[in-house]
Amino acid sequence: MRNTIKFLCLLCITGMLFGLHGKIVFYDGTYVIGKVTKVDESSVYIIPVGLDTPEGVLVGNIDSLNMENGMVPVLNSNVEYFYQGGTFTPNNDDWMADASQKDYHEHIDLEEEFQAINDPKKPWNYFNFSLIGGIPLFAANSLKEVESGQMAKMGMNVGLNMQFPYYPLGPIDISPGLRFMTFSYEANHLGSLKAAQIGAFANIDLRPILYFFPENLHLTLDGGVNFNLATDLDQDLFIYNIDLPIGLTDLQDEKYAGPGMHFGSSLDYYLNEIPIAFKLFFNANVVPQTPPFTSTFTYFGNVGLSMVLILKRNTKNNSIR
């Protein structure tokens, strides 16, 4: 009890020593007149006329505070000047801005640290490298034996893909890439061909549209252009029961090279724990025919499986710099 009385007396003495008369005006037009003892960022402390102890009034309720010396420490609920111990101090917001900026940078640093440890990027947002293995499924009539009508003997397709991250484009995601693949065919009227192709393609992910699919399952479309070059070409003139073009007497000097294209689709599944995905794909490949028909095209379709390695940096056990 004695401590309480001492505290009240101290407040009264402080108010008498350092108080200035002021008028608090509220937004409804009412006001309070008394001795102002303190103004801080949240409240105005005033000893109303007729009372002995100060009362705290929230700044948010105050339209203005007018002091007897002409100062206006509070205007429109904004503290223009702090007041304590008989001294007015301008409310300089720079220190608050500095603090806010510091908090902002600390937030960014924490966010970057969080991303480094718990990377929110999905596997399809990274570069990837894949191995291709496909089996020819069907072929154009020009790749079928003339007598039996059976599909030409065709070898397995193997290759590599290098693909960029997916980028949003309207309602879909699109990813450019580079492709290398081998193919071969052999028929009585065509001879034996082994060739390699290199090309560029664009892969379109329909996952943003097919949002009801499981997150790790993606349906994609792809298409591209390529250039095809023989690595081994074996043709004998006598197997052709055709009239060769004028001026052409031998096929030995003919070269197999020319442009082509491919298009198809795939069903991609991304594993959760490791940076690997699998693609079940189907492609239609348009390639030049063997000499002397390299100015015309043929095609074959293949189906296969591709294993994708996501080129994601491993942050586990890495130090944060």
Secondary structure, DSSP 8 states (H G I E B T S, - for coil): -HHHHHHHHHHHHHHHHH-EEEEEEETTS-EEEEEEEEE-SSEEEEEETT-SS-EEEEGGGEEEEEETTS---EETTEE-EEEETTEEEE--THHHHHHHHHHHHHHHHHHHHHHHHS----GGGS-EEEEEEEEEEEE-GGGB-TTT--B-EE--EEEEEEE---EEETTEEEEEEEEEEEEEEEETTTEEEEEEEEEEEEEEE-TTT-TTS-TTEEEEEEEEEEEEEEEEEE--GGG--S---TT---STT---EEEEEEEEEEEEEE-SSSSEEEEEEEEEEEEE-STT-TTSEEEEEEEEEEEEEE-----TT----
